[in-house]
Amino acid sequence: MAKLEEEIAQLLRQYQAKTGKFLTIGSIESATGGRIGDKITNVAGSSDYYKGAVVCYSNEIKAKVVGVKQKTLETHGAVSSETAIEMARGGRKLLKVDICISDTGIAGPAGATPQKPVGLFYIGLSSKHTTFSRKHNFKGNREQNKQNATEAALNILKEYLQKLLDKTDSKPVEEKHVVTCFLEYNSKILILKRSSKVGSYQGKWAGVSGYMETDELEQAFTEIREETGLDRNEVELRSKGKLLKIVDHNLGRRWVIHPFLFYVKLPRKIKIDWEHNEMKWIKPEELIDYDTVPGLNDALNRVISQIR
């Protein structure tokens, strides 16, 4: 019988095979002291999806590093559903991962109160789509409680991944090829905020993009001209990234993204069209902080990797 960490690895690889995306995982641990991360990294190749952990044993580290609110700690305590949730949510942002798992609890033999006995644990999980925690009451000694909490956390992660995978099987998807062009100037890239007039992803940040109707490079030049007003002699191709496949189950669509990076010679000439209502020049590493169309950061990484 496969171990939990092996089952998690299998689910992540199945999801990647179906969607073209590797979900990334991180953990924020308190009472388990790093055991969740230790279990996950027992699987060869786990560096493909597991990005790291923070062991925040003290309240000070929970607050100052992970971002748990001091008021939450004072009102609900370190061992609480609220703290587990803020640990998972803060960890997802800190570690820049798709899914973050957290734990906080009383392993024993000391530390209990009448309201919070030895063995009480809260396991949290946060993703783009949901954030929640589950309460557990374990009855073992300190070692057993830590082990049981680690297994509980892995089980929650496994169940969540299985639900995501089930959703990929439940809806038929239509495949659409698109070009996504990143424009670069002075070590920054241009991002555009999609207007309310476009058919999908209104209000999301994107690159210059459009459906493939001709040769991919020719389509890239067409989209740049239509969305920024720049002619092909005013941009210079720097790199072309590998194809990226992203499934959006809400739209029932698989996007096949052809990513490009162009250098802009005259950025002051850019004039955005009706598809966008705002533009910004940002550093590439700042893109993860924006609410973007699906796969934009992955597409950027693919064009950047070609010029390093």
Secondary structure per residue as TSV (DSSP state, phi and psi in degrees):
chain	resnum	aa	ss	phi	psi
A	1	M	-	360.0	132.2
A	2	A	-	-67.5	144.8
A	3	K	-	-73.7	159.7
A	4	L	H	-56.6	-44.4
A	5	E	H	-65.6	-30.3
A	6	E	H	-72.8	-38.2
A	7	E	H	-64.7	-38.7
A	8	I	H	-62.2	-44.4
A	9	A	H	-60.7	-41.9
A	10	Q	H	-63.9	-42.6
A	11	L	H	-63.6	-41.9
A	12	L	H	-63.9	-39.0
A	13	R	H	-73.5	-34.1
A	14	Q	H	-64.9	-41.8
A	15	Y	H	-63.0	-42.4
A	16	Q	H	-63.7	-40.1
A	17	A	H	-64.3	-34.1
A	18	K	H	-83.3	-33.0
A	19	T	H	-112.1	-17.0
A	20	G	S	83.4	4.3
A	21	K	-	-122.8	132.6
A	22	F	-	-90.0	114.7
A	23	L	-	-68.4	137.3
A	24	T	-	-101.2	145.6
A	25	I	E	-123.9	145.0
A	26	G	E	-142.4	166.6
A	27	S	E	-138.4	141.4
A	28	I	E	-119.4	112.0
A	29	E	E	-117.7	142.8
A	30	S	S	-116.3	-85.7
A	31	A	T	-67.5	-24.6
A	32	T	T	-79.5	-12.8
A	33	G	T	62.0	26.2
A	34	G	T	103.4	3.0
A	35	R	H	-69.7	-30.6
A	36	I	H	-63.3	-48.8
A	37	G	H	-63.2	-37.2
A	38	D	H	-62.1	-43.3
A	39	K	H	-64.3	-48.0
A	40	I	H	-61.4	-38.9
A	41	T	T	-81.8	2.7
A	42	N	T	-71.7	-14.6
A	43	V	S	-91.0	126.8
A	44	A	T	-60.9	135.7
A	45	G	T	87.1	5.7
A	46	S	G	-66.5	-17.1
A	47	S	G	-66.1	-14.0
A	48	D	G	-65.3	-29.0
A	49	Y	T	-131.0	-25.9
A	50	Y	E	-92.7	121.5
A	51	K	E	-101.7	-21.0
A	52	G	E	152.5	-177.4
A	53	A	E	-149.3	159.5
A	54	V	E	-127.8	127.4
A	55	V	E	-97.2	103.3
A	56	C	-	-106.3	78.1
A	57	Y	-	-71.7	-34.3
A	58	S	S	-97.4	157.7
A	59	N	H	-63.7	-32.2
A	60	E	H	-60.9	-44.2
A	61	I	H	-71.7	-36.8
A	62	K	I	-56.1	-42.7
A	63	A	I	-80.9	-50.8
A	64	K	I	-78.7	-30.8
A	65	V	I	-98.8	-50.3
A	66	V	I	-85.2	-27.9
A	67	G	-	99.5	16.9
A	68	V	-	-66.7	133.5
A	69	K	-	-68.8	138.4
A	70	Q	H	-59.8	-37.2
A	71	K	H	-62.8	-36.4
A	72	T	H	-64.1	-44.2
A	73	L	H	-64.5	-39.3
A	74	E	H	-73.4	-37.3
A	75	T	H	-82.7	-43.9
A	76	H	H	-108.3	-18.6
A	77	G	-	91.2	161.8
A	78	A	S	-65.2	-34.8
A	79	V	S	-97.8	92.1
A	80	S	S	-161.3	159.5
A	81	S	H	-61.7	-41.7
A	82	E	H	-61.5	-42.3
A	83	T	H	-68.3	-41.8
A	84	A	H	-59.5	-40.9
A	85	I	H	-66.0	-45.1
A	86	E	H	-68.8	-31.2
A	87	M	H	-63.9	-46.1
A	88	A	H	-66.7	-43.9
A	89	R	H	-66.4	-45.4
A	90	G	H	-65.8	-36.5
A	91	G	H	-66.7	-36.7
A	92	R	H	-62.3	-39.8
A	93	K	H	-72.8	-43.6
A	94	L	H	-63.2	-45.9
A	95	L	H	-86.5	-9.1
A	96	K	T	56.3	55.8
A	97	V	-	-121.4	163.9
A	98	D	S	-75.7	-36.7
A	99	I	E	-135.2	133.0
A	100	C	E	-127.1	133.6
A	101	I	E	-108.8	143.9
A	102	S	E	-137.5	161.3
A	103	D	E	-147.4	147.3
A	104	T	E	-148.8	136.6
A	105	G	E	-171.1	-178.0
A	106	I	-	-115.7	101.2
A	107	A	-	-75.3	-28.7
A	108	G	S	93.7	177.9
A	109	P	S	-78.2	-13.6
A	110	A	S	-99.9	176.8
A	111	G	-	97.4	-2.1
A	112	A	-	-83.0	158.4
A	113	T	-	-132.4	168.3
A	114	P	S	-56.8	-33.7
A	115	Q	S	-86.3	-21.7
A	116	K	S	-131.1	93.8
A	117	P	-	-78.6	165.8
A	118	V	T	-58.6	136.3
A	119	G	T	97.7	-6.0
A	120	L	E	-77.0	125.6
A	121	F	E	-136.0	148.9
A	122	Y	E	-122.4	128.0
A	123	I	E	-109.2	126.5
A	124	G	E	-111.1	153.8
A	125	L	E	-143.2	136.6
A	126	S	E	-134.5	134.1
A	127	S	E	-139.1	-177.5
A	128	K	S	-62.5	-30.0
A	129	H	S	-97.4	-22.2
A	130	T	-	-159.0	155.2
A	131	T	E	-141.8	129.6
A	132	F	E	-155.6	171.3
A	133	S	E	-138.9	158.7
A	134	R	E	-129.3	141.0
A	135	K	E	-93.4	139.2
A	136	H	E	-134.8	144.8
A	137	N	E	-124.6	103.6
A	138	F	-	-94.1	154.0
A	139	K	-	-117.9	13.9
A	140	G	S	-93.5	-169.6
A	141	N	-	-81.1	-175.3
A	142	R	H	-56.1	-48.2
A	143	E	H	-63.1	-44.6
A	144	Q	H	-65.3	-39.5
A	145	N	H	-64.4	-41.2
A	146	K	H	-66.3	-39.3
A	147	Q	H	-67.2	-43.0
A	148	N	H	-64.6	-38.6
A	149	A	H	-66.4	-38.4
A	150	T	H	-62.3	-45.2
A	151	E	H	-65.6	-37.9
A	152	A	H	-63.1	-42.0
A	153	A	H	-63.5	-43.3
A	154	L	H	-65.8	-36.7
A	155	N	H	-63.8	-42.4
A	156	I	H	-62.6	-43.3
A	157	L	H	-62.6	-44.0
A	158	K	H	-60.3	-46.6
A	159	E	H	-61.2	-41.6
A	160	Y	H	-65.4	-43.1
A	161	L	H	-64.1	-38.1
A	162	Q	H	-63.3	-39.6
A	163	K	H	-63.9	-42.0
A	164	L	H	-61.7	-42.1
A	165	L	H	-67.2	-39.1
A	166	D	H	-61.2	-36.8
A	167	K	H	-65.6	-33.4
A	168	T	H	-68.2	-24.4
A	169	D	H	-89.1	-17.7
A	170	S	H	-87.2	-18.0
A	171	K	S	-123.4	131.7
A	172	P	-	-68.8	147.0
A	173	V	-	-123.2	146.4
A	174	E	E	-101.8	133.6
A	175	E	E	-94.5	129.8
A	176	K	E	-130.6	131.5
A	177	H	E	-92.4	133.5
A	178	V	E	-136.3	153.6
A	179	V	E	-99.7	143.1
A	180	T	E	-128.0	120.1
A	181	C	E	-113.4	127.4
A	182	F	E	-100.1	128.0
A	183	L	E	-101.7	130.9
A	184	E	E	-118.7	141.1
A	185	Y	E	-156.2	131.1
A	186	N	T	54.8	42.9
A	187	S	T	66.2	17.1
A	188	K	E	-122.1	158.0
A	189	I	E	-115.2	153.6
A	190	L	E	-92.3	129.5
A	191	I	E	-121.4	148.5
A	192	L	E	-123.9	136.5
A	193	K	E	-93.0	122.6
A	194	R	E	-70.4	136.3
A	195	S	-	-82.1	175.0
A	196	S	T	-75.5	-5.2
A	197	K	T	-89.2	-12.9
A	198	V	S	-83.3	162.7
A	199	G	S	-78.4	-20.2
A	200	S	S	-149.9	156.9
A	201	Y	-	57.1	39.9
A	202	Q	T	-59.0	136.5
A	203	G	T	82.1	-3.8
A	204	K	-	-89.3	152.9
A	205	W	E	-86.8	144.4
A	206	A	E	-149.4	173.7
A	207	G	-	-92.9	-169.9
A	208	V	E	-74.9	123.3
A	209	S	E	-149.0	163.0
A	210	G	E	-179.5	163.5
A	211	Y	E	-66.6	146.5
A	212	M	-	-76.7	120.6
A	213	E	-	-124.2	-6.4
A	214	T	S	-153.0	-162.4
A	215	D	-	-54.2	140.6
A	216	E	H	-60.2	-41.8
A	217	L	H	-69.0	-40.2
A	218	E	H	-62.4	-38.5
A	219	Q	H	-65.3	-38.0
A	220	A	H	-60.4	-46.4
A	221	F	H	-62.7	-38.2
A	222	T	H	-63.2	-46.2
A	223	E	H	-65.7	-39.5
A	224	I	H	-62.0	-43.3
A	225	R	H	-64.7	-44.4
A	226	E	H	-70.4	-36.9
A	227	E	H	-95.7	-18.2
A	228	T	H	-127.3	-13.0
A	229	G	-	81.4	3.4
A	230	L	-	-87.3	132.9
A	231	D	-	-81.2	166.7
A	232	R	G	-64.3	-26.3
A	233	N	G	-79.4	-2.4
A	234	E	G	-104.4	3.6
A	235	V	E	-133.3	158.5
A	236	E	E	-133.9	125.0
A	237	L	E	-65.7	125.5
A	238	R	E	-102.5	-40.6
A	239	S	E	-161.8	158.8
A	240	K	E	-124.3	126.2
A	241	G	-	-90.7	167.5
A	242	K	-	-68.4	151.6
A	243	L	-	-56.2	143.3
A	244	L	E	-126.8	131.1
A	245	K	E	-112.0	126.7
A	246	I	E	-130.9	129.4
A	247	V	E	-100.8	128.2
A	248	D	E	-110.9	103.9
A	249	H	T	-74.0	-23.1
A	250	N	T	-65.8	-36.3
A	251	L	T	-91.0	-12.0
A	252	G	T	64.8	43.9
A	253	R	E	-139.8	141.2
A	254	R	E	-106.7	117.0
A	255	W	E	-87.7	125.9
A	256	V	E	-104.4	106.3
A	257	I	E	-97.2	127.9
A	258	H	E	-104.8	100.1
A	259	P	E	-91.2	141.9
A	260	F	E	-133.3	154.9
A	261	L	E	-126.2	125.5
A	262	F	E	-121.6	143.3
A	263	Y	E	-90.1	133.4
A	264	V	E	-97.4	126.3
A	265	K	S	-82.4	-35.8
A	266	L	-	-132.1	78.6
A	267	P	G	-62.4	-25.3
A	268	R	G	-67.2	-15.7
A	269	K	G	-84.7	-6.0
A	270	I	-	-68.4	130.1
A	271	K	-	-134.4	114.2
A	272	I	-	-75.9	151.3
A	273	D	-	-97.0	-168.3
A	274	W	T	-62.9	-19.5
A	275	E	T	-69.9	-18.0
A	276	H	E	-133.9	149.9
A	277	N	E	-121.3	5.5
A	278	E	E	-160.6	149.6
A	279	M	E	-138.1	150.1
A	280	K	E	-144.6	145.9
A	281	W	E	-100.4	122.3
A	282	I	E	-132.3	161.9
A	283	K	-	-73.3	143.8
A	284	P	G	-53.8	-37.0
A	285	E	G	-72.2	-11.4
A	286	E	G	-85.2	-11.5
A	287	L	G	-60.2	-34.0
A	288	I	G	-62.8	-19.2
A	289	D	G	-83.4	-3.6
A	290	Y	S	-104.9	152.1
A	291	D	-	-83.8	102.4
A	292	T	B	-112.0	169.6
A	293	V	S	-64.7	157.0
A	294	P	T	-57.4	135.4
A	295	G	T	79.2	5.3
A	296	L	H	-63.9	-43.1
A	297	N	H	-66.8	-37.8
A	298	D	H	-64.0	-41.0
A	299	A	H	-63.2	-41.1
A	300	L	H	-62.6	-44.3
A	301	N	H	-60.3	-32.8
A	302	R	H	-71.6	-34.9
A	303	V	H	-79.6	-33.7
A	304	I	H	-67.4	-38.8
A	305	S	T	-62.8	-22.0
A	306	Q	T	-78.0	-14.5
A	307	I	-	-112.7	3.2
A	308	R	-	-85.0	360.0
